[in-house]
């Protein structure tokens, strides 16, 4: 298991395991972060994982998970109009290649395919003061989790304690052109968590409230 976190994360985790007399049946690899700029943490043929620089009373990062764009989708009705196109051609078509027939005619790839599904993406923005440039860092991310410790009536307190309001979280989602915003990290000073949703919806409509054990499913 690879664990990413601020300096000291290795010492903290190993101490907890030691004091609890616990162990893991797999190796642990620690990566202690210190950069104030976004860093690529992981990449394979399907996904990218980057840090999101945040600003709190202690060094803090969020994480951006991005699915890579997939192959184009075959339009089988269009392909059926050209008997010369064989199954062995399908992968090239998915990869965006045009097809040239025996008579020399070229069939544009866009005629034979549909656009790939829009890749999924998720930004996790934990404890942070409101950052205007955060929306640029996570532009067009489909789903954003953003802390909303306070309501805007306590905006000064939010700034003082390096937290954000629900309204500010809504601004981030709006300016990032997100599809959905998940709020969390609510201060217990407010009697109803729906107040956070209502405030964020003043600027961004598709707002969801996080709670322990709750799962959200987002489909293409």
BELZILIN-V544646 format. One record per residue. N is the residue number from 1. SS is DSSP state (a for helix, b for strand, c for the rest). PSI is psi in radians with two decimals (999 if undefined). NEAR is the number of other ideal C-beta (glycine too) atoms within 8 Angstrom. Layout:
n->N ss->SS psi->PSI near->NEAR
n->N ss->SS psi->PSI near->NEAR
//
This chain:
n->1 ss->c psi->2.33 near->7
n->2 ss->b psi->2.21 near->6
n->3 ss->b psi->2.14 near->11
n->4 ss->b psi->2.36 near->9
n->5 ss->b psi->-3.12 near->9
n->6 ss->b psi->2.96 near->11
n->7 ss->c psi->2.33 near->7
n->8 ss->c psi->-0.17 near->8
n->9 ss->a psi->-0.65 near->12
n->10 ss->a psi->-0.85 near->9
n->11 ss->a psi->-0.73 near->7
n->12 ss->a psi->-0.80 near->8
n->13 ss->a psi->-0.78 near->11
n->14 ss->a psi->-0.60 near->8
n->15 ss->a psi->-0.75 near->8
n->16 ss->a psi->-0.76 near->9
n->17 ss->a psi->-0.73 near->10
n->18 ss->a psi->-0.85 near->7
n->19 ss->a psi->-0.52 near->6
n->20 ss->c psi->-0.01 near->6
n->21 ss->c psi->0.54 near->4
n->22 ss->c psi->2.90 near->6
n->23 ss->c psi->2.89 near->4
n->24 ss->c psi->2.46 near->8
n->25 ss->c psi->0.25 near->3
n->26 ss->c psi->2.73 near->5
n->27 ss->c psi->2.64 near->5
n->28 ss->c psi->2.31 near->8
n->29 ss->b psi->2.11 near->7
n->30 ss->b psi->2.40 near->9
n->31 ss->b psi->1.83 near->9
n->32 ss->b psi->2.18 near->10
n->33 ss->b psi->2.57 near->12
n->34 ss->c psi->-0.18 near->6
n->35 ss->c psi->2.50 near->7
n->36 ss->c psi->0.07 near->3
n->37 ss->c psi->2.79 near->5
n->38 ss->c psi->2.37 near->9
n->39 ss->c psi->2.49 near->8
n->40 ss->b psi->2.11 near->8
n->41 ss->b psi->-0.57 near->9
n->42 ss->b psi->2.51 near->8
n->43 ss->b psi->2.36 near->6
n->44 ss->c psi->-2.82 near->5
n->45 ss->c psi->-0.09 near->3
n->46 ss->c psi->-0.58 near->5
n->47 ss->b psi->2.80 near->10
n->48 ss->b psi->2.52 near->10
n->49 ss->b psi->2.17 near->11
n->50 ss->b psi->2.75 near->11
n->51 ss->b psi->2.68 near->13
n->52 ss->b psi->1.97 near->15
n->53 ss->b psi->2.19 near->10
n->54 ss->c psi->3.09 near->13
n->55 ss->c psi->1.99 near->8
n->56 ss->c psi->-3.05 near->11
n->57 ss->c psi->-0.40 near->4
n->58 ss->c psi->2.88 near->5
n->59 ss->c psi->2.23 near->8
n->60 ss->c psi->2.45 near->11
n->61 ss->b psi->2.59 near->10
n->62 ss->b psi->-3.06 near->12
n->63 ss->b psi->2.41 near->12
n->64 ss->b psi->2.10 near->17
n->65 ss->b psi->2.13 near->11
n->66 ss->b psi->2.13 near->11
n->67 ss->b psi->2.40 near->10
n->68 ss->c psi->2.66 near->9
n->69 ss->c psi->2.35 near->5
n->70 ss->c psi->-3.01 near->7
n->71 ss->c psi->2.77 near->6
n->72 ss->c psi->2.67 near->12
n->73 ss->b psi->2.31 near->10
n->74 ss->b psi->2.36 near->11
n->75 ss->c psi->1.60 near->10
n->76 ss->a psi->-0.52 near->6
n->77 ss->a psi->-0.73 near->6
n->78 ss->a psi->-0.73 near->9
n->79 ss->a psi->-0.62 near->11
n->80 ss->c psi->-0.34 near->6
n->81 ss->c psi->-0.16 near->5
n->82 ss->c psi->1.56 near->10
n->83 ss->c psi->-0.39 near->3
n->84 ss->c psi->-0.39 near->6
n->85 ss->c psi->2.14 near->10
n->86 ss->c psi->2.92 near->5
n->87 ss->a psi->-0.61 near->4
n->88 ss->a psi->-0.24 near->5
n->89 ss->a psi->-0.24 near->9
n->90 ss->a psi->-0.72 near->8
n->91 ss->a psi->-0.71 near->7
n->92 ss->a psi->-0.66 near->8
n->93 ss->a psi->-0.77 near->16
n->94 ss->a psi->-0.56 near->11
n->95 ss->c psi->0.00 near->8
n->96 ss->c psi->0.12 near->7
n->97 ss->c psi->2.52 near->7
n->98 ss->c psi->2.87 near->7
n->99 ss->b psi->2.28 near->13
n->100 ss->b psi->2.15 near->7
n->101 ss->c psi->2.98 near->10
n->102 ss->c psi->-0.51 near->4
n->103 ss->c psi->0.06 near->4
n->104 ss->c psi->-0.13 near->6
n->105 ss->c psi->2.35 near->6
n->106 ss->b psi->2.25 near->8
n->107 ss->b psi->2.10 near->12
n->108 ss->c psi->2.47 near->7
n->109 ss->a psi->-0.62 near->12
n->110 ss->a psi->-0.37 near->5
n->111 ss->a psi->-0.45 near->8
n->112 ss->a psi->-0.09 near->13
n->113 ss->b psi->2.89 near->13
n->114 ss->b psi->2.79 near->7
n->115 ss->c psi->2.58 near->6
n->116 ss->c psi->2.76 near->10
n->117 ss->c psi->2.50 near->7
n->118 ss->c psi->2.25 near->6
n->119 ss->c psi->2.55 near->10
n->120 ss->c psi->2.63 near->9
n->121 ss->b psi->2.58 near->12
n->122 ss->b psi->2.24 near->11
n->123 ss->b psi->2.20 near->17
n->124 ss->b psi->1.89 near->10
n->125 ss->b psi->1.71 near->14
n->126 ss->c psi->-2.63 near->9
n->127 ss->c psi->2.13 near->10
n->128 ss->c psi->2.59 near->16
n->129 ss->c psi->2.82 near->10
n->130 ss->c psi->2.23 near->11
n->131 ss->c psi->2.04 near->9
n->132 ss->c psi->-0.64 near->5
n->133 ss->c psi->-0.02 near->6
n->134 ss->a psi->-0.65 near->13
n->135 ss->a psi->-0.61 near->12
n->136 ss->a psi->-0.69 near->8
n->137 ss->a psi->-0.55 near->10
n->138 ss->c psi->0.54 near->14
n->139 ss->c psi->2.31 near->8
n->140 ss->c psi->0.35 near->7
n->141 ss->c psi->2.36 near->13
n->142 ss->c psi->-0.78 near->11
n->143 ss->b psi->2.29 near->15
n->144 ss->b psi->2.27 near->15
n->145 ss->b psi->2.23 near->13
n->146 ss->b psi->2.31 near->13
n->147 ss->b psi->2.57 near->14
n->148 ss->c psi->1.22 near->15
n->149 ss->c psi->-0.66 near->12
n->150 ss->b psi->2.88 near->14
n->151 ss->c psi->2.84 near->11
n->152 ss->a psi->-0.29 near->10
n->153 ss->a psi->-0.39 near->5
n->154 ss->a psi->0.59 near->11
n->155 ss->a psi->-0.67 near->11
n->156 ss->a psi->-0.69 near->6
n->157 ss->a psi->-0.64 near->8
n->158 ss->a psi->-0.81 near->15
n->159 ss->a psi->-0.70 near->9
n->160 ss->a psi->-0.67 near->6
n->161 ss->c psi->0.09 near->8
n->162 ss->c psi->0.79 near->10
n->163 ss->c psi->-3.13 near->13
n->164 ss->c psi->2.83 near->13
n->165 ss->b psi->2.87 near->16
n->166 ss->a psi->-0.67 near->15
n->167 ss->a psi->-0.75 near->13
n->168 ss->a psi->-0.66 near->13
n->169 ss->a psi->-0.69 near->15
n->170 ss->a psi->-0.68 near->16
n->171 ss->a psi->-0.74 near->12
n->172 ss->a psi->-0.83 near->17
n->173 ss->a psi->-0.74 near->15
n->174 ss->a psi->-0.86 near->11
n->175 ss->a psi->-0.42 near->8
n->176 ss->c psi->-0.08 near->15
n->177 ss->c psi->0.75 near->6
n->178 ss->c psi->2.90 near->15
n->179 ss->c psi->-0.54 near->6
n->180 ss->b psi->2.61 near->13
n->181 ss->b psi->2.23 near->17
n->182 ss->b psi->2.22 near->13
n->183 ss->b psi->2.66 near->17
n->184 ss->b psi->-3.07 near->9
n->185 ss->c psi->0.93 near->8
n->186 ss->c psi->2.41 near->10
n->187 ss->c psi->2.44 near->7
n->188 ss->c psi->-0.03 near->4
n->189 ss->c psi->-0.28 near->4
n->190 ss->c psi->2.37 near->10
n->191 ss->c psi->-0.35 near->3
n->192 ss->c psi->2.10 near->5
n->193 ss->c psi->-0.33 near->9
n->194 ss->a psi->-0.32 near->7
n->195 ss->a psi->-0.60 near->11
n->196 ss->a psi->-0.76 near->14
n->197 ss->a psi->-0.81 near->13
n->198 ss->a psi->-0.69 near->8
n->199 ss->a psi->-0.77 near->13
n->200 ss->a psi->-0.57 near->17
n->201 ss->c psi->-0.10 near->10
n->202 ss->c psi->-0.41 near->7
n->203 ss->c psi->-0.29 near->8
n->204 ss->c psi->2.15 near->12
n->205 ss->c psi->-0.72 near->4
n->206 ss->c psi->1.41 near->7
n->207 ss->b psi->2.33 near->14
n->208 ss->b psi->2.62 near->10
n->209 ss->b psi->2.15 near->11
n->210 ss->c psi->2.57 near->8
n->211 ss->c psi->2.78 near->6
n->212 ss->c psi->2.23 near->3
n->213 ss->c psi->-0.07 near->4
n->214 ss->c psi->2.43 near->6
n->215 ss->c psi->2.48 near->4
n->216 ss->c psi->2.37 near->8
n->217 ss->c psi->2.18 near->4
n->218 ss->c psi->2.20 near->8
n->219 ss->c psi->2.75 near->3
n->220 ss->c psi->999 near->4
//
